[in-house]
Amino acid sequence: MFHTRSPSALCFGIRRYDDLRQSSGVTNAPLSDRLKLREQNGLVERRQYQTRPDRFEYPPTGRGRDFGLLMQAMVQIGDQWNLSNLDGQPLDFIDRRTGQGVKLITVNRETSEPVERDHFGVRPGRGADALMTWRLSRGCESAKSYAVRSGQS
């Protein structure tokens, strides 16, 4: 799903500008613009690690590290469907303390019990505006209508 020129190099621990440029395959201007934008959005911080010439690294912030969860979710989905017909997983997410593999799962907030994909749903949260509430109500109506038609109610 991800290849060596993936923009996810920061998630792999690549921090230094020259390494990020080599990993991404982009020229200086687009990379510089992307890093500035990520810095403005609080995803990375810019740290000088050398003077004469000045060189910088871009470690992810806590917010940036949280975006690594999105990458992990996408990789898990790619591994599950194996659309590239690979012989195995290209990435193996691990617990660095034990070396054992880890995966993302959906759990019940109250009980921490896993929730099966077929039982997963969504409802408006406290911060939902009228449009989001309407969208979710329309989606629920469609899901209920499907369940009735297919005998799943």
Backbone torsions as a table, in degrees:
resi	resn	phi	psi	omega
1	MET	NA	-42.3	176.7
2	PHE	-109.2	143.2	178.8
3	HIS	-118.8	-179.0	-172.2
4	THR	-64.8	-20.2	179.1
5	ARG	-97.9	19.4	-179.0
6	SER	-65.5	144.4	176.9
7	PRO	-72.5	4.3	-177.2
8	SER	-90.2	16.2	-177.1
9	ALA	-55.7	-34.3	178.4
10	LEU	-61.7	-34.3	178.7
11	CYS	-69.9	-21.6	-179.8
12	PHE	-90.4	1.7	177.8
13	GLY	96.5	2.3	177.1
14	ILE	-76.9	125.8	-172.6
15	ARG	-122.7	-34.1	-172.1
16	ARG	-80.3	143.1	-173.9
17	TYR	-53.3	-50.9	-177.7
18	ASP	-61.1	-38.8	178.3
19	ASP	-68.3	-39.0	177.7
20	LEU	-64.5	-40.2	178.7
21	ARG	-64.1	-44.9	-179.9
22	GLN	-64.9	-41.5	-178.7
23	SER	-66.2	-39.0	-175.4
24	SER	-85.0	-26.0	-178.5
25	GLY	76.8	11.6	179.6
26	VAL	-98.3	161.4	178.5
27	THR	-78.9	174.0	-175.1
28	ASN	-58.6	-46.4	-174.2
29	ALA	-60.9	-51.0	179.8
30	PRO	-64.5	-38.6	179.5
31	LEU	-65.0	-44.7	179.0
32	SER	-59.7	-43.9	178.5
33	ASP	-62.1	-43.5	-180.0
34	ARG	-63.7	-43.0	-179.8
35	LEU	-67.3	-39.0	177.1
36	LYS	-61.9	-42.7	179.1
37	LEU	-63.9	-43.2	178.4
38	ARG	-65.1	-35.1	176.8
39	GLU	-67.5	-44.5	178.8
40	GLN	-61.1	-32.7	-179.5
41	ASN	-88.4	5.2	176.3
42	GLY	74.5	23.8	-179.1
43	LEU	-92.9	-28.4	177.0
44	VAL	-137.6	160.6	168.9
45	GLU	-118.4	150.6	-178.2
46	ARG	-99.1	121.5	-179.4
47	ARG	-125.9	131.0	175.5
48	GLN	-81.1	131.0	177.7
49	TYR	-118.5	-3.6	-179.9
50	GLN	-155.2	145.7	172.1
51	THR	-116.8	157.4	178.6
52	ARG	51.2	72.7	-0.9
53	PRO	-82.7	156.5	177.5
54	ASP	-68.5	129.8	178.2
55	ARG	-132.1	144.6	-174.4
56	PHE	-127.8	154.5	171.1
57	GLU	-123.6	161.0	-173.3
58	TYR	-131.4	76.0	177.9
59	PRO	-72.5	144.4	178.9
60	PRO	-71.3	147.1	173.0
61	THR	-81.0	179.5	174.6
62	GLY	-56.6	-42.7	178.0
63	ARG	-61.7	-42.2	179.0
64	GLY	-64.8	-40.5	178.0
65	ARG	-64.3	-34.5	177.3
66	ASP	-62.4	-30.7	176.7
67	PHE	-66.1	-21.3	174.2
68	GLY	-60.3	-27.2	176.6
69	LEU	-63.8	-35.6	177.0
70	LEU	-63.9	-43.2	178.6
71	MET	-62.1	-44.1	-179.6
72	GLN	-60.7	-42.1	178.4
73	ALA	-61.9	-43.4	179.8
74	MET	-65.6	-39.0	178.3
75	VAL	-64.1	-43.6	178.6
76	GLN	-59.3	-42.1	178.9
77	ILE	-65.3	-44.1	177.8
78	GLY	-60.1	-41.3	178.7
79	ASP	-65.2	-39.4	-178.7
80	GLN	-62.8	-42.8	-176.5
81	TRP	-91.8	-18.5	175.8
82	ASN	41.4	54.4	-177.7
83	LEU	-67.4	-20.0	178.7
84	SER	-90.4	1.8	-179.7
85	ASN	52.7	48.4	178.8
86	LEU	-79.4	157.8	178.3
87	ASP	-75.6	-16.1	-179.5
88	GLY	-171.5	-179.2	-178.6
89	GLN	-70.2	132.5	176.9
90	PRO	-75.1	-24.6	178.5
91	LEU	-128.9	143.1	176.4
92	ASP	-127.2	106.5	179.2
93	PHE	-76.1	133.6	-173.9
94	ILE	-132.9	162.5	167.4
95	ASP	-86.2	114.2	-175.2
96	ARG	-64.5	-21.0	178.8
97	ARG	-73.8	-37.8	-173.7
98	THR	-111.6	-19.8	-175.4
99	GLY	80.7	-0.3	-179.5
100	GLN	-81.2	149.3	179.7
101	GLY	-66.8	150.2	176.9
102	VAL	-129.6	157.9	174.9
103	LYS	-147.1	157.4	176.2
104	LEU	-85.4	138.5	175.4
105	ILE	-138.2	159.7	175.5
106	THR	-95.5	127.4	-179.9
107	VAL	-126.5	154.9	174.4
108	ASN	-66.5	128.1	-178.7
109	ARG	-60.2	-33.7	-175.8
110	GLU	-80.9	-42.9	-171.4
111	THR	-106.7	-13.9	-174.2
112	SER	64.2	13.8	176.1
113	GLU	-78.1	142.2	177.4
114	PRO	-60.6	145.9	176.6
115	VAL	-112.1	123.5	179.2
116	GLU	-67.5	149.7	-177.5
117	ARG	-54.3	-39.2	-178.6
118	ASP	-69.2	-16.4	-179.0
119	HIS	-102.1	-1.3	-178.5
120	PHE	-77.0	134.6	178.8
121	GLY	-145.0	-176.3	-180.0
122	VAL	-143.9	145.8	176.3
123	ARG	-142.1	162.8	179.8
124	PRO	-62.9	138.3	174.9
125	GLY	-94.2	178.9	-178.0
126	ARG	-60.5	-29.6	-178.8
127	GLY	-92.2	5.2	-178.1
128	ALA	-68.0	134.9	174.9
129	ASP	-88.7	-180.0	-176.3
130	ALA	-61.7	-39.2	-178.9
131	LEU	-65.5	-43.8	179.4
132	MET	-63.7	-42.6	179.1
133	THR	-60.7	-42.8	178.2
134	TRP	-63.0	-46.9	-180.0
135	ARG	-56.7	-46.7	-178.4
136	LEU	-66.7	-36.5	178.5
137	SER	-66.4	-37.4	178.4
138	ARG	-67.4	-41.5	178.4
139	GLY	-64.0	-40.2	179.1
140	CYS	-65.6	-39.8	178.4
141	GLU	-61.5	-43.0	179.6
142	SER	-64.5	-41.4	-179.9
143	ALA	-65.7	-42.2	178.7
144	LYS	-64.8	-43.2	179.8
145	SER	-61.1	-42.4	178.8
146	TYR	-63.5	-44.4	-177.6
147	ALA	-62.4	-40.5	179.5
148	VAL	-65.8	-46.9	-179.2
149	ARG	-62.8	-34.9	-175.9
150	SER	-93.7	2.3	177.9
151	GLY	78.0	23.8	-178.1
152	GLN	-101.4	9.1	-174.8
153	SER	-76.7	NA	NA
